[in-house]
Amino acid sequence: MQNSPTQSATPPASASSGGTSLKRALGLPALILYGIILIQPTAPMPLFGVAYEKANGHVVTLILIGMVAMLFTALSYGRMANAYPSAGSAYAYVSREIHPAPGYLTGWSMMFDYVMNPIICVIWCSKATVDLHIFPFIPVHFWFVGYALLFTLLNLRGIEASARINAIMAAGLGLVILWFFAAALGYLFRHPPADAAALTRPFYDPATFSWKSLSSGAALAVLTYIGFDGISTLSEEVKNPRRNILLATVMVCLITGILASLEVYTAQLAWAKPASSFPSLENAFSHVAGLVGGKALFNVVTVALLIATIGSGSGAHLGAGRLLYGMGRDNAIPKKFFGYVNPRTRVPSNNIILVGVIALVFAFALDYDSRGYDMGAQLLNFGALFGFMGVNLCALIHYYIRGRDRRLRFLVPPILGFLICLYLWVNLATLTLIIGASWLCAGVLYGAWRTSFFTKPLQFAPIDSDEANH
């Protein structure tokens, strides 16, 4: 394969500069666990009711469409992590493969994705804790402080500690999901579907099927998979990143899609018996759990969703710290602060603390009314989809245009991934596009000032890889 101009300009890994570097400690299983927890194995549960209403009951179809759409982008992420195993993720890929200016803008926009996730998780976890009525005398704003502090402390402990916590979380959530499946199958055995056609209605119901309804729910289905890109931010802490990042990214999308489809399919079959509207769209899945397993399962599923959201918020917090580290190391943002790695824990502690402060401040700011959480989720999609488009474009340029391999597997997936993400991006809410565009303009102005109108090139740090050590 021919080297791109940016590749040839990058110093070899062995020429790494001095200072403390990140520690390679994660194998493929730990990386997959990280991705699953970041996405959440219970990802379709919180949005089940809203998706059910938007798609006229075709939630399984939405989940499968989202899986196919995200697999194209997952392939691009994995391939670019092979080319550039860097903690900067989409920012690093676009900067090195295309040009530092759009790369900088990509990193700037991805801050919405990585930083908004822990913000909305702080809000959701706090309100869910209040709804459990365990400590009814404690106000929600106290929990904002508690969860922002929890996410920060978890990620300051070091990457091995984070991997162990992910394994415990995955095991616990797996048990809850198995309990739900057992209770739901028992319920369906006692209350079997009316006919064989009922088994296929979650996929296709001719009485309610509408392409318009499916299109309106497409972005919602993609939320089930948002977070898989965070795997690539750990490229410098993974053993054999050129192999494991690609495998983990694709496997996490597949596992999430299959598990999510089974969860919503079982829930739809069970709820078809009462055939009534959900008492609460936001907590619809818990009501299904209550139907098949009683009050105990209702409470357990609610607590499981709380734990899963803690895992997702903590994982996104970790990814945000690595993204800022990648940009700071290249001096796209002040290197002295953002490029610092704690010599004891080997984590970018300044960034972890900063993201925790931002999560706390914006949790208070967005909580002015009930639309705050929705706005945070929309802004998360704005940054994520912008970054996804950049990564798909990089994969196309690196492997098909500049490379010598002209096979369709290097042409079709990145093009389809780019077009799907573009369609979803331009169809976000108008207010979200206005706020996002304003953020991008601010990024352009800051980047222009810092690089003398982008005439000063970014000094890319050398990327270490396992291959260079053998």
C-alpha positions as CSV (number, residue, x, y, z in Angstrom):
1,M,0.0,0.0,0.0
2,Q,1.3,3.5,-0.8
3,N,1.9,5.8,2.1
4,S,-0.2,9.0,2.1
5,P,1.7,12.3,2.6
6,T,0.6,12.4,6.2
7,Q,1.8,8.9,6.8
8,S,5.3,9.6,5.4
9,A,5.6,12.7,7.5
10,T,4.8,10.9,10.7
11,P,7.9,9.8,12.7
12,P,8.4,6.2,13.5
13,A,7.1,4.8,16.7
14,S,10.5,4.1,18.0
15,A,11.3,7.8,17.9
16,S,8.9,8.6,20.6
17,S,9.4,11.7,22.6
18,G,10.2,11.7,26.3
19,G,7.6,11.9,29.0
20,T,5.0,9.6,30.5
21,S,3.0,7.7,27.9
22,L,-0.2,5.7,28.2
23,K,0.1,2.0,29.3
24,R,-0.8,-0.9,27.0
25,A,-2.8,-3.1,29.4
26,L,-6.1,-4.1,27.6
27,G,-6.6,-7.3,25.6
28,L,-9.5,-8.0,23.2
29,P,-11.9,-9.3,25.9
30,A,-11.4,-6.2,28.1
31,L,-11.8,-4.0,25.0
32,I,-15.1,-5.7,24.1
33,L,-16.4,-5.3,27.6
34,Y,-15.5,-1.7,27.6
35,G,-17.4,-1.1,24.4
36,I,-20.5,-3.1,25.6
37,I,-20.6,-1.1,28.9
38,L,-20.1,2.2,27.0
39,I,-23.0,1.4,24.8
40,Q,-24.9,-0.4,27.6
41,P,-26.2,-4.0,27.2
42,T,-29.5,-2.5,28.2
43,A,-29.3,0.2,25.6
44,P,-32.7,-0.3,23.9
45,M,-34.6,-0.4,27.2
46,P,-34.8,3.3,28.0
47,L,-35.9,4.2,24.5
48,F,-38.2,1.2,24.0
49,G,-41.4,3.1,24.6
50,V,-40.6,6.1,22.5
51,A,-39.3,3.9,19.6
52,Y,-42.4,1.8,19.9
53,E,-44.6,4.8,19.4
54,K,-42.6,6.4,16.6
55,A,-42.3,3.2,14.5
56,N,-45.8,2.0,15.2
57,G,-44.5,-1.1,17.0
58,H,-41.6,-2.0,14.7
59,V,-38.9,-1.6,17.3
60,V,-37.0,-4.7,16.3
61,T,-36.9,-3.5,12.6
62,L,-35.5,-0.2,13.8
63,I,-32.8,-1.9,15.9
64,L,-31.7,-4.1,13.0
65,I,-31.6,-1.1,10.6
66,G,-29.5,0.8,13.1
67,M,-27.1,-2.2,13.4
68,V,-26.6,-2.4,9.6
69,A,-26.0,1.4,9.4
70,M,-23.5,1.5,12.2
71,L,-21.6,-1.6,11.0
72,F,-20.4,0.4,8.0
73,T,-19.0,3.1,10.3
74,A,-17.6,0.5,12.7
75,L,-15.6,-1.0,9.9
76,S,-14.2,2.4,9.0
77,Y,-13.3,3.0,12.6
78,G,-11.5,-0.3,12.9
79,R,-9.6,0.1,9.7
80,M,-8.5,3.7,10.6
81,A,-7.4,2.4,14.1
82,N,-5.3,-0.1,12.2
83,A,-3.6,2.7,10.2
84,Y,-3.3,5.2,13.1
85,P,-3.6,3.5,16.5
86,S,-4.0,6.8,18.4
87,A,-5.9,8.0,21.4
88,G,-7.3,10.9,19.4
89,S,-9.8,8.7,17.5
90,A,-11.7,10.6,14.7
91,Y,-9.6,13.8,15.3
92,A,-6.4,11.9,14.7
93,Y,-7.6,10.1,11.6
94,V,-8.9,13.2,9.8
95,S,-5.9,15.3,10.8
96,R,-3.3,12.8,9.6
97,E,-5.2,11.4,6.6
98,I,-6.9,14.6,5.1
99,H,-5.6,17.8,6.7
100,P,-5.0,19.2,10.2
101,A,-7.7,21.9,9.7
102,P,-10.7,19.6,9.1
103,G,-9.2,17.2,11.7
104,Y,-9.2,20.0,14.3
105,L,-12.8,20.8,13.4
106,T,-13.7,17.1,13.7
107,G,-12.1,16.9,17.1
108,W,-13.9,20.1,18.2
109,S,-17.3,18.8,17.1
110,M,-16.7,15.4,18.7
111,M,-16.5,17.2,22.0
112,F,-20.3,17.3,21.8
113,D,-20.4,13.5,21.6
114,Y,-17.9,12.7,24.3
115,V,-18.7,15.5,26.8
116,M,-22.5,15.5,26.3
117,N,-22.8,11.8,27.1
118,P,-21.5,12.1,30.7
119,I,-23.6,15.3,31.1
120,I,-26.9,13.6,30.2
121,C,-25.9,10.5,32.2
122,V,-25.4,12.7,35.3
123,I,-28.9,14.1,34.7
124,W,-30.6,10.8,34.0
125,C,-28.9,8.9,36.9
126,S,-29.8,11.7,39.4
127,K,-33.4,11.7,38.4
128,A,-33.7,7.9,38.4
129,T,-32.2,7.8,41.9
130,V,-34.8,10.3,43.1
131,D,-37.6,8.2,41.5
132,L,-36.5,5.1,43.4
133,H,-37.4,7.0,46.6
134,I,-34.5,5.4,48.5
135,F,-33.5,8.8,49.9
136,P,-36.6,10.9,49.4
137,F,-35.2,13.8,51.5
138,I,-32.2,14.3,49.2
139,P,-32.8,16.7,46.3
140,V,-31.9,15.9,42.7
141,H,-29.1,18.6,42.6
142,F,-27.2,16.8,45.3
143,W,-27.1,13.7,43.1
144,F,-25.8,15.9,40.2
145,V,-22.7,16.5,42.4
146,G,-22.5,12.9,43.5
147,Y,-22.6,11.3,40.1
148,A,-20.2,13.8,38.5
149,L,-17.8,13.1,41.3
150,L,-18.3,9.3,40.9
151,F,-17.5,9.4,37.1
152,T,-14.4,11.4,37.8
153,L,-13.0,9.2,40.6
154,L,-13.7,6.0,38.6
155,N,-11.6,7.2,35.7
156,L,-8.7,8.7,37.8
157,R,-7.9,5.2,39.2
158,G,-6.2,4.0,36.0
159,I,-7.1,1.9,33.0
160,E,-6.8,-1.5,34.7
161,A,-9.2,-0.4,37.4
162,S,-11.7,0.8,34.8
163,A,-11.4,-2.6,33.0
164,R,-12.2,-4.5,36.2
165,I,-15.2,-2.3,36.9
166,N,-16.5,-2.9,33.4
167,A,-16.2,-6.7,33.9
168,I,-18.3,-6.5,37.1
169,M,-20.9,-4.3,35.5
170,A,-21.2,-6.6,32.4
171,A,-21.7,-9.6,34.7
172,G,-24.4,-7.9,36.8
173,L,-26.3,-6.5,33.8
174,G,-26.1,-9.9,32.1
175,L,-27.8,-11.6,35.1
176,V,-30.6,-9.0,35.1
177,I,-31.1,-9.5,31.3
178,L,-31.2,-13.3,31.8
179,W,-33.8,-12.9,34.6
180,F,-35.9,-10.8,32.3
181,F,-35.7,-13.3,29.5
182,A,-36.6,-16.2,31.9
183,A,-39.6,-14.3,33.3
184,A,-40.7,-13.2,29.8
185,L,-40.5,-16.7,28.4
186,G,-42.4,-18.1,31.4
187,Y,-45.1,-15.4,30.9
188,L,-45.4,-16.2,27.2
189,F,-45.6,-19.9,27.9
190,R,-48.6,-19.1,30.2
191,H,-50.0,-16.6,27.8
192,P,-49.0,-17.7,24.3
193,P,-49.4,-15.4,21.3
194,A,-52.8,-15.6,19.6
195,D,-51.5,-17.0,16.3
196,A,-48.3,-17.6,14.4
197,A,-48.6,-14.2,12.7
198,A,-48.1,-12.5,16.1
199,L,-44.5,-13.9,16.1
200,T,-43.6,-11.7,13.1
201,R,-45.5,-8.5,13.9
202,P,-42.5,-7.0,15.8
203,F,-40.6,-7.2,12.5
204,Y,-43.4,-6.4,10.2
205,D,-47.1,-5.6,10.8
206,P,-48.9,-4.8,7.5
207,A,-51.6,-2.9,9.4
208,T,-49.2,-0.3,10.9
209,F,-46.1,-0.5,8.7
210,S,-44.9,2.9,7.3
211,W,-41.6,3.9,5.8
212,K,-42.2,7.4,7.0
213,S,-42.5,6.1,10.6
214,L,-39.4,4.0,10.3
215,S,-37.4,7.0,8.9
216,S,-38.5,9.2,11.8
217,G,-37.2,6.6,14.2
218,A,-34.0,5.9,12.4
219,A,-31.9,8.4,14.4
220,L,-33.4,7.0,17.6
221,A,-32.4,3.5,16.7
222,V,-28.8,4.7,16.1
223,L,-28.7,5.9,19.7
224,T,-28.7,2.2,20.7
225,Y,-25.2,2.0,19.2
226,I,-23.8,5.4,20.1
227,G,-20.5,4.9,22.0
228,F,-18.9,2.1,20.0
229,D,-16.5,4.7,18.6
230,G,-15.1,5.3,22.1
231,I,-13.2,2.0,21.7
232,S,-10.8,3.7,19.3
233,T,-9.8,6.3,21.9
234,L,-8.0,3.4,23.8
235,S,-5.8,2.5,20.8
236,E,-2.7,3.4,22.8
237,E,-3.7,1.3,25.8
238,V,-4.5,-1.9,23.8
239,K,-2.3,-4.8,23.1
240,N,-2.0,-5.4,19.4
241,P,-4.2,-2.4,18.5
242,R,-4.0,-2.9,14.7
243,R,-5.9,-6.2,15.1
244,N,-8.0,-5.8,18.3
245,I,-9.5,-2.3,17.7
246,L,-11.1,-3.5,14.4
247,L,-12.3,-6.8,15.9
248,A,-13.7,-5.2,19.1
249,T,-15.5,-2.4,17.2
250,V,-17.3,-4.7,14.8
251,M,-18.0,-7.3,17.5
252,V,-19.5,-4.8,19.9
253,C,-21.9,-3.5,17.2
254,L,-22.9,-7.1,16.3
255,I,-23.4,-8.2,20.0
256,T,-25.3,-5.0,20.8
257,G,-27.6,-5.4,17.8
258,I,-28.4,-9.0,18.4
259,L,-28.9,-8.6,22.1
260,A,-31.0,-5.4,21.7
261,S,-33.2,-7.1,19.1
262,L,-33.8,-10.1,21.4
263,E,-34.7,-7.8,24.3
264,V,-37.2,-5.6,22.4
265,Y,-38.7,-8.6,20.5
266,T,-39.4,-10.4,23.7
267,A,-40.8,-7.3,25.3
268,Q,-43.1,-6.6,22.3
269,L,-44.5,-10.2,22.3
270,A,-45.2,-10.0,26.1
271,W,-46.9,-6.6,25.9
272,A,-49.1,-7.6,23.0
273,K,-51.3,-9.5,25.5
274,P,-52.5,-6.5,27.4
275,A,-52.5,-4.5,24.2
276,S,-52.7,-1.2,26.1
277,S,-50.6,1.9,26.0
278,F,-47.6,2.2,28.3
279,P,-48.1,4.0,31.6
280,S,-44.9,5.9,30.8
281,L,-43.1,5.9,27.5
282,E,-39.7,6.7,29.1
283,N,-39.9,3.8,31.5
284,A,-41.9,1.4,29.2
285,F,-39.5,-1.5,29.4
286,S,-39.6,-1.5,33.2
287,H,-43.4,-1.8,33.0
288,V,-43.0,-4.8,30.7
289,A,-40.6,-6.3,33.3
290,G,-43.3,-5.7,35.9
291,L,-45.9,-7.4,33.8
292,V,-43.8,-10.6,33.3
293,G,-42.0,-10.7,36.6
294,G,-43.9,-8.6,39.1
295,K,-42.8,-5.7,41.3
296,A,-39.4,-7.3,42.1
297,L,-38.4,-7.4,38.5
298,F,-39.7,-3.9,37.9
299,N,-37.4,-2.6,40.6
300,V,-34.4,-4.7,39.5
301,V,-34.7,-3.6,35.9
302,T,-35.0,0.1,36.9
303,V,-31.9,-0.3,39.1
304,A,-30.1,-2.1,36.3
305,L,-30.8,0.8,33.9
306,L,-29.4,3.1,36.5
307,I,-26.2,1.0,36.8
308,A,-25.9,0.7,33.1
309,T,-26.2,4.5,32.7
310,I,-23.5,4.9,35.3
311,G,-21.3,2.6,33.2
312,S,-22.1,4.5,30.0
313,G,-21.4,7.9,31.6
314,S,-18.2,6.7,33.1
315,G,-17.0,5.2,29.8
316,A,-17.9,8.3,27.9
317,H,-16.0,10.4,30.5
318,L,-13.0,8.2,29.9
319,G,-13.3,8.6,26.1
320,A,-13.6,12.4,26.5
321,G,-10.4,12.5,28.5
322,R,-8.5,10.5,25.8
323,L,-9.9,12.7,23.0
324,L,-8.7,15.9,24.7
325,Y,-5.3,14.2,25.4
326,G,-4.9,13.4,21.7
327,M,-5.7,17.0,20.7
328,G,-3.5,18.4,23.5
329,R,-0.5,16.2,22.6
330,D,-0.6,17.7,19.1
331,N,-0.9,21.1,20.6
332,A,-4.2,21.7,18.9
333,I,-5.3,22.8,22.3
334,P,-2.9,23.8,25.1
335,K,-0.4,20.9,25.4
336,K,0.8,21.7,28.9
337,F,-2.6,21.1,30.4
338,F,-4.4,18.7,28.0
339,G,-1.3,16.6,27.0
340,Y,-0.4,15.8,30.6
341,V,-0.4,12.2,31.8
342,N,-0.3,11.4,35.5
343,P,3.0,9.4,36.0
344,R,1.5,7.2,38.6
345,T,-1.8,6.2,37.2
346,R,-0.8,6.7,33.5
347,V,-4.1,8.5,32.7
348,P,-4.7,12.1,31.5
349,S,-5.9,13.2,34.9
350,N,-6.2,17.0,34.0
351,N,-8.7,16.1,31.3
352,I,-10.7,13.7,33.5
353,I,-11.1,16.3,36.2
354,L,-12.1,19.0,33.6
355,V,-14.7,16.8,32.0
356,G,-16.1,16.1,35.5
357,V,-16.4,19.8,36.2
358,I,-18.1,20.4,32.8
359,A,-20.5,17.5,33.4
360,L,-21.6,19.0,36.7
361,V,-21.9,22.6,35.5
362,F,-23.9,21.7,32.4
363,A,-26.1,19.2,34.3
364,F,-27.3,22.2,36.3
365,A,-27.6,24.4,33.2
366,L,-29.6,21.9,31.1
367,D,-31.9,21.0,34.0
368,Y,-33.9,24.2,33.6
369,D,-36.9,22.3,32.2
370,S,-37.8,18.8,31.0
371,R,-36.3,19.4,27.6
372,G,-32.7,19.5,28.9
373,Y,-32.0,15.8,28.6
374,D,-33.5,15.7,25.1
375,M,-31.3,18.7,24.0
376,G,-28.2,17.0,25.4
377,A,-29.0,13.8,23.5
378,Q,-29.5,15.8,20.2
379,L,-26.2,17.6,20.7
380,L,-24.5,14.3,21.4
381,N,-25.8,13.1,18.0
382,F,-24.6,16.2,16.3
383,G,-21.0,15.7,17.3
384,A,-21.1,11.9,16.9
385,L,-22.5,11.9,13.4
386,F,-20.1,14.6,12.3
387,G,-17.2,12.6,13.5
388,F,-18.6,9.4,11.9
389,M,-18.7,11.1,8.5
390,G,-15.1,12.2,8.9
391,V,-13.9,8.7,9.7
392,N,-15.8,7.1,6.8
393,L,-14.2,9.6,4.5
394,C,-10.8,8.9,5.9
395,A,-11.2,5.1,5.4
396,L,-12.2,5.7,1.7
397,I,-9.2,8.0,1.1
398,H,-6.6,5.9,2.9
399,Y,-7.5,2.4,1.6
400,Y,-9.2,3.0,-1.7
401,I,-8.1,6.3,-3.2
402,R,-4.5,6.4,-1.9
403,G,-4.0,2.7,-1.5
404,R,-3.5,0.2,-4.2
405,D,-6.4,-2.1,-3.2
406,R,-9.4,-1.3,-5.5
407,R,-11.7,-4.1,-4.1
408,L,-15.3,-3.1,-3.4
409,R,-14.9,-3.9,0.3
410,F,-12.8,-0.7,0.6
411,L,-15.1,1.4,-1.5
412,V,-18.7,0.5,-0.6
413,P,-18.8,0.4,3.2
414,P,-17.2,3.9,3.8
415,I,-19.4,5.5,1.1
416,L,-22.6,4.0,2.6
417,G,-21.5,4.8,6.1
418,F,-20.9,8.5,5.1
419,L,-24.2,8.9,3.3
420,I,-26.2,7.3,6.1
421,C,-24.6,9.5,8.7
422,L,-25.0,12.6,6.5
423,Y,-28.7,11.9,6.1
424,L,-29.2,11.5,9.9
425,W,-27.1,14.6,10.6
426,V,-29.0,17.0,8.4
427,N,-32.3,15.7,9.8
428,L,-31.5,16.6,13.4
429,A,-33.7,19.2,15.1
430,T,-33.3,22.8,13.8
431,L,-32.2,24.2,17.2
432,T,-29.6,21.4,17.5
433,L,-28.2,22.3,14.1
434,I,-28.0,26.0,15.1
435,I,-26.3,25.4,18.4
436,G,-23.9,22.8,16.8
437,A,-23.1,25.2,13.9
438,S,-22.4,27.9,16.4
439,W,-20.0,25.6,18.3
440,L,-18.2,24.7,15.0
441,C,-17.8,28.4,14.2
442,A,-16.3,29.1,17.6
443,G,-13.9,26.2,16.9
444,V,-12.9,27.6,13.5
445,L,-12.2,31.0,15.1
446,Y,-10.1,29.5,17.9
447,G,-8.3,27.2,15.6
448,A,-7.5,30.0,13.2
449,W,-6.1,32.1,16.0
450,R,-4.0,29.3,17.4
451,T,-2.5,28.3,14.1
452,S,-2.2,31.7,12.4
453,F,-5.2,30.9,10.2
454,F,-4.1,27.3,9.9
455,T,-0.7,28.1,8.3
456,K,1.2,26.6,11.2
457,P,1.0,22.8,11.0
458,L,0.1,20.7,14.0
459,Q,3.1,18.8,15.4
460,F,1.8,15.3,15.4
461,A,3.2,13.1,18.3
462,P,4.6,9.8,17.2
463,I,2.2,6.9,17.5
464,D,3.5,3.8,19.3
465,S,2.2,0.4,18.3
466,D,2.9,-3.2,19.2
467,E,4.3,-3.9,15.8
468,A,7.1,-1.4,16.5
469,N,8.1,-3.3,19.6
470,H,8.7,-6.7,17.9
